[in-house]
Amino acid sequence: MRAVIWFTLLFIAAVVAATTLGTNDGLVSFYWNGWRMDVSLNLFLLVLVGTCFALVTVIQTVSTLVGLPKRALQWRVARRDKSAQAWLRDALAQYFGGRYSRAHRSAQRALEIQADTPELAQDNEFTVLGHLLAAGSLHRLQDRAPRDEQLRKALDISHRSAAARSAEEGARMLAAEWALDDRDAQRALELLAELPPGVGRRTQALRLKLQATRLARQPLEALKTARLLANHQGFSKAAAVGLLRSLAFEALDTARDADQLRRSWQQLDSADRRDAFVAARAATRMAQLGATDEGRQILRPFWDSVAELGAEDREVIAHGLVACVVGIGADWLPRLESASRAYPRDGAVAFATGCALAERQLWGKARLALQQAADDATLPAASRRRAWRQLAQLAHEEGDAARAADCYAAASQIG
C-alpha cells in the first residue's frame, strides 16, 4: 500500500512538472565584462534550488561540527546526572528496606557525583534530599553526631535556595521527629516553632507537637494541640474523646494545691469543662486538696440538668459528689431528691443521695438509699463496700451492733 501511494505521488509530481516547466520558453541572461550567457529559465530555477539546498546542508554540517564539544559535554553531564539519580533512588529503596548502612553509602555516592560535576552543583533540591537520606540512615543507626552534621548541611542549603524551601520544611519536621526519638522534647518544640504558621498547622506537625508537649509534661498545651488535631480529623471520634479526657485528667492531676488546680480548671476549654468525666475528676481533686465546696460548685450544673445526662455521666458525677460530700449543704437535698425521683432504680444516684443524707445526719432516708446502692451489682465494688460501711456506721449511731457487724461482713465479702 505504501508503494502505491509513493508511485501516485511521483506520478502527480511528474505531471505538475511537465505542465509547469514543459511550456516555459523563458531565458535568463547573465552579463559579465562584455560577455553574455543565456540559460533557460527551467535550468536556472533547478540550479538555484540545488544551490540553496547545498548551502543549507553545508551550514548545518559546520554548525554540527562546531557544536560537537558542547553536545559531548551535555551528554557527559546527562550521564552523570542519570548516575546520581540512580544512586539516590537506590538510597531511598535501601532506606525503606531497612538497610540503613547501604542507604547511607548510596546517598553519599550520589552527593559525591554531584559535587564532582559543576553543572549539577546548582541542583539544591537534589543536594538537600541526599543529605536528608544520609541523615535519616544515620539516625536509624544511632550515629547522632554525623546525623546532625548532615542535617545542618541540608538546612543551610535549603535556607539559601528558594527551590529547596519545601525540602527545608520536611527537614525541620524530620529533625523534630528525631529529637523526640532522642527524648529531647525541648529541641523538638524549638524546631516546630520555627516552622511557618501554615506548615505548623499540618496534621503531621500537630502530631509531633502533641508528642513533644506530652513528653515535656505540658498537658494544657498538649490538650490544645490534641483539640486542633481532632478538628483536623487527625483521630477517630472515639479516640479523640478518650485522648482529650486523658490529657484533661493529666492537667488536673499535676496540680499540687487548690489554687493551681483552680487555674488549670479555668484554662481548660469550655468543651472540656462541660464533660462530666472531666468535671468529676476536677471535683475529686478539689476534695483531695481540701476544697470540697469548690468541687461541689463544679458539679452543680450537671446535677441541675441531670435529666439530660446519660447513664455513664450520671454515674461519674455521682461518684464525684460522693468525694465532695463532706460539709454538703441543705441546698443540695432538693437536687438529690429530684434526681432520685427521676431515676429511682439508678444505683449511682442512690449512692450519692445516701452519702449526702448521711452527711446531713438524716439517718432514715440515708439508710434506704444506701441499701439500694449496696444491693446494686452494677456499681463498682469500692462504691458498694463504702455503702455497706456507711450502713454500718448508721447502725452504730442507732446502737444496733449486730446489724453493724452484718454490714461490715457484707462489705468484706465484696470482691
C-alpha positions in Angstrom: 0.0 0.0 0.0 2.8 2.3 0.8 4.5 1.7 -2.6 1.2 2.5 -4.4 1.0 5.8 -2.5 4.6 6.7 -3.4 4.0 5.9 -7.1 0.9 8.0 -7.1 2.8 11.0 -5.6 5.6 10.6 -8.1 3.1 10.5 -10.9 1.5 13.7 -9.6 4.9 15.4 -9.3 5.8 14.4 -12.9 2.5 15.7 -14.3 2.9 19.0 -12.4 6.5 19.4 -13.5 5.6 18.7 -17.1 2.7 21.0 -17.0 4.6 23.9 -15.3 8.0 23.6 -16.9 7.3 22.0 -20.3 5.9 25.1 -21.9 8.3 27.5 -20.2 10.3 29.2 -23.0 11.8 31.9 -20.8 15.5 32.7 -20.8 17.8 34.1 -18.1 20.8 36.2 -19.3 24.0 36.9 -17.4 26.3 39.7 -18.4 29.9 39.9 -17.2 32.7 42.0 -18.6 31.4 42.1 -22.2 30.3 38.5 -22.1 26.8 37.3 -22.2 25.4 33.8 -21.2 21.8 32.7 -21.8 20.3 29.8 -20.0 16.8 28.5 -19.9 14.6 29.6 -17.0 14.0 26.0 -16.1 17.7 25.2 -15.7 18.2 28.4 -13.7 15.4 27.5 -11.2 16.8 24.0 -10.8 20.3 25.3 -10.2 19.0 27.9 -7.7 17.1 25.3 -5.7 20.1 23.0 -5.7 22.4 25.7 -4.6 20.2 26.7 -1.7 19.9 23.1 -0.6 23.7 22.7 -0.7 24.2 25.9 1.3 21.8 24.8 3.9 23.5 21.4 4.2 26.9 23.0 4.5 25.8 25.4 7.2 24.1 22.6 9.2 27.2 20.4 8.9 29.5 23.2 10.1 27.1 24.0 13.0 27.1 20.4 14.0 30.9 20.2 13.9 31.3 23.4 15.8 28.7 22.3 18.5 30.1 18.8 18.8 32.2 19.6 22.0 29.2 21.2 23.7 27.0 18.3 22.8 29.6 15.9 24.1 29.7 17.9 27.4 25.9 17.8 27.7 26.0 14.1 27.1 28.5 13.6 29.8 26.6 15.8 32.3 23.4 14.0 31.5 25.1 10.6 32.0 26.5 11.7 35.4 23.1 13.2 36.3 21.4 9.9 35.5 24.0 8.1 37.6 23.5 10.4 40.5 19.7 10.0 40.3 20.1 6.2 40.2 22.3 6.3 43.4 19.7 8.5 45.1 16.8 6.1 44.1 18.9 3.2 45.4 19.5 5.0 48.7 15.7 5.6 49.0 15.0 1.9 48.2 17.6 0.7 50.7 16.2 3.1 53.4 12.7 1.8 53.0 14.1 -1.8 53.0 15.7 -1.2 56.4 19.3 -1.5 55.1 20.5 1.8 56.5 24.2 1.3 56.0 23.7 0.7 52.3 21.3 3.6 52.1 23.9 5.9 53.7 26.6 4.8 51.3 24.3 5.2 48.2 23.3 8.7 49.4 26.9 9.7 49.9 27.8 8.3 46.4 25.0 10.4 44.8 26.3 13.5 46.6 29.9 12.8 45.5 28.9 12.5 41.9 27.0 15.8 42.1 30.0 17.5 43.8 32.4 16.3 41.1 30.1 17.7 38.4 30.0 21.6 38.4 27.0 21.6 36.1 24.9 19.6 38.7 26.1 21.6 41.8 23.2 24.1 41.4 20.5 21.4 41.9 20.0 22.3 45.6 16.9 20.3 46.0 18.8 17.1 45.0 21.5 18.0 47.4 19.1 18.5 50.3 17.3 15.3 49.6 20.6 13.4 49.5 21.7 14.9 52.9 18.3 14.1 54.4 18.5 10.5 53.3 22.0 10.2 54.7 20.9 11.8 57.9 17.9 9.6 58.2 20.0 6.5 57.7 22.5 7.6 60.3 19.6 8.3 62.7 18.4 4.7 62.3 22.0 3.6 63.0 22.1 5.8 66.2 25.1 7.7 64.9 23.9 11.1 66.2 27.0 13.4 65.5 27.3 12.7 61.7 23.5 12.8 61.5 23.3 16.3 63.0 26.1 17.4 60.6 24.2 16.1 57.6 21.0 17.7 58.8 22.8 21.0 59.4 24.1 20.9 55.7 20.6 20.2 54.5 19.1 23.1 56.4 21.8 25.5 55.4 21.4 24.7 51.7 17.6 24.8 51.8 17.6 28.1 53.7 19.7 29.7 50.9 17.7 28.3 48.0 14.0 29.1 47.2 13.7 26.0 45.1 14.5 23.8 48.1 12.2 25.6 50.6 9.7 22.7 50.7 12.6 20.4 51.5 13.5 22.7 54.4 10.1 22.2 55.9 10.5 18.5 55.6 13.9 18.7 57.1 12.7 20.5 60.2 9.8 18.1 60.8 12.2 15.2 60.4 14.6 16.8 62.9 11.7 17.3 65.3 10.8 13.6 65.0 14.4 12.6 65.6 14.6 14.8 68.7 11.5 13.0 70.0 13.2 9.7 69.4 16.1 11.1 71.4 13.7 12.1 74.2 14.6 15.8 73.7 11.2 17.4 73.9 12.6 21.0 74.2 14.6 20.6 71.0 11.6 19.2 69.2 9.4 22.2 70.3 12.0 24.7 69.2 12.2 23.1 65.7 8.4 23.0 65.4 8.2 26.7 66.5 10.5 27.6 63.6 8.0 26.3 61.0 5.8 28.8 59.1 2.3 29.1 60.5 0.7 27.2 57.6 3.2 24.3 58.0 2.8 24.2 61.7 -1.0 23.5 61.3 -0.4 20.5 59.2 -1.5 17.2 60.7 2.0 15.7 60.9 3.3 18.8 62.6 0.5 18.8 65.1 1.1 15.1 65.8 4.8 15.9 66.5 3.8 18.8 68.7 1.4 16.7 70.7 4.1 14.1 71.3 6.6 16.8 72.3 4.2 18.6 74.7 3.3 15.3 76.4 7.0 14.4 76.7 7.7 17.9 78.1 4.9 17.5 80.7 2.8 20.3 79.3 -0.7 18.8 79.5 -2.6 22.0 78.8 -0.6 22.8 75.7 -0.9 19.1 74.7 -4.7 19.4 75.2 -4.9 22.4 72.9 -2.9 20.6 70.2 -5.0 17.5 70.5 -8.1 19.6 70.1 -6.7 21.1 66.9 -5.9 17.6 65.7 -9.4 16.4 66.4 -10.8 19.4 64.4 -8.5 18.3 61.5 -9.9 14.8 61.9 -6.5 13.5 62.9 -8.2 10.9 65.1 -11.4 8.9 65.1 -14.2 10.4 67.1 -13.9 7.8 69.9 -10.1 8.1 70.1 -10.3 11.9 70.2 -12.7 11.9 73.1 -10.5 9.4 75.0 -7.4 11.4 74.3 -8.8 14.7 75.3 -10.2 13.3 78.5 -6.9 11.7 79.4 -5.0 15.0 78.8 -7.5 16.9 80.8 -7.1 14.4 83.6 -3.3 14.8 83.4 -3.6 18.6 83.6 -5.8 18.3 86.7 -3.7 15.7 88.4 -0.5 17.7 88.1 -1.9 20.4 90.3 -0.2 20.5 93.7 -2.6 22.8 95.5 -6.1 24.1 95.2 -5.0 27.4 93.6 -3.1 25.6 90.9 -6.0 23.3 90.3 -8.3 26.2 90.1 -6.1 27.8 87.4 -5.9 24.6 85.5 -9.7 24.2 85.5 -10.2 27.7 84.2 -7.6 27.2 81.5 -9.5 24.2 80.1 -11.6 24.6 77.1 -15.3 25.1 77.7 -16.0 21.8 75.9 -13.7 20.0 78.4 -15.5 21.7 81.4 -18.8 20.5 80.0 -17.5 16.9 80.0 -19.0 15.1 83.0 -15.9 12.9 83.4 -13.5 15.8 83.4 -15.7 17.8 85.9 -16.0 14.8 88.2 -12.2 14.4 88.1 -11.7 18.1 88.9 -14.2 17.8 91.8 -12.5 14.8 93.2 -9.1 16.5 93.0 -10.6 19.6 94.8 -11.9 17.3 97.6 -8.4 15.7 97.9 -6.9 19.2 98.2 -9.4 20.2 100.9 -11.7 22.4 98.7 -14.9 20.4 98.8 -17.1 23.5 98.4 -15.4 24.3 95.1 -15.7 20.7 94.0 -19.4 20.8 94.5 -19.6 24.1 92.6 -18.0 22.3 89.6 -20.6 19.6 89.8 -23.7 21.8 90.4 -24.5 22.5 86.7 -24.6 18.8 86.0 -26.9 18.0 88.9 -29.2 20.9 87.8 -29.6 19.2 84.4 -29.3 15.6 85.5 -32.2 14.6 83.2 -30.0 15.4 80.2 -27.2 13.1 81.2 -26.6 9.5 80.1 -26.1 6.6 82.5 -22.3 6.8 82.4 -22.3 10.6 83.0 -24.8 10.2 85.9 -22.6 7.5 87.5 -19.4 9.6 87.2 -20.9 12.8 88.6 -22.5 10.8 91.4 -19.1 9.4 92.5 -17.6 12.9 92.1 -20.2 14.2 94.5 -19.5 11.4 97.0 -15.9 12.5 97.0 -17.1 16.1 97.9 -19.8 15.1 100.3 -18.1 16.4 103.4 -19.8 19.6 104.6 -22.6 19.4 101.9 -25.3 22.0 102.5 -29.0 21.6 102.7 -29.4 23.3 99.4 -28.3 20.1 97.7 -31.0 18.0 99.1 -33.8 19.1 96.7 -31.5 18.3 93.7 -30.7 14.9 95.0 -34.3 14.1 95.8 -35.4 15.2 92.3 -32.7 13.0 90.8 -33.8 10.1 92.9 -37.4 10.5 91.8 -36.3 10.8 88.2 -34.1 7.7 88.4 -35.5 5.5 91.2 -33.5 2.4 90.1 -30.2 4.1 89.4 -27.7 2.8 91.9 -25.2 5.6 91.4 -27.8 8.3 92.1 -28.9 6.4 95.2 -25.3 6.1 96.4 -24.7 9.8 96.1 -28.1 10.6 97.7 -27.5 8.2 100.6 -24.0 9.6 101.3 -25.3 13.2 101.3 -28.2 12.3 103.6 -25.9 10.5 105.9 -23.6 13.6 106.0 -26.6 15.7 106.9 -27.5 13.0 109.6 -30.8 12.2 108.0 -30.4 8.5 109.1 -33.8 7.1 107.9 -33.7 8.4 104.4 -30.0 7.7 104.1 -30.5 4.0 105.1 -32.9 3.3 102.3 -30.7 5.0 99.6 -27.5 3.3 100.8 -29.2 -0.1 101.0 -30.3 0.3 97.4 -26.8 1.2 96.3 -25.2 -1.7 98.3 -27.5 -4.2 96.6 -26.9 -2.8 93.1 -24.5 -5.2 91.4 -23.8 -2.8 88.6 -22.0 -0.4 90.9 -18.2 -0.7 91.3 -17.1 -2.9 94.2 -15.4 0.1 96.0 -18.7 2.0 96.0 -20.7 -0.9 97.2 -18.2 -1.5 100.0 -18.4 2.1 101.0 -22.2 1.9 101.0 -22.1 -1.1 103.4 -19.6 0.7 105.6 -21.9 3.8 105.7 -24.8 1.5 106.7 -22.6 0.0 109.4 -21.9 3.5 110.8 -25.6 4.3 110.7 -26.2 1.1 112.7 -23.6 2.2 115.2 -25.3 5.5 115.5 -28.5 3.8 116.3 -26.8 1.3 118.8 -27.5 -1.8 116.6 -24.2 -3.6 117.0 -25.4 -6.8 115.4 -26.6 -5.0 112.2 -23.3 -3.1 112.1 -21.4 -6.4 112.2 -23.6 -7.8 109.4 -22.9 -4.7 107.3 -19.2 -5.0 107.8 -19.3 -8.7 106.9 -21.2 -7.9 103.7 -18.6 -5.2 102.8 -15.8 -7.7 103.3 -17.4 -10.3 101.0 -17.4 -7.9 98.0 -14.5 -8.9 95.8 
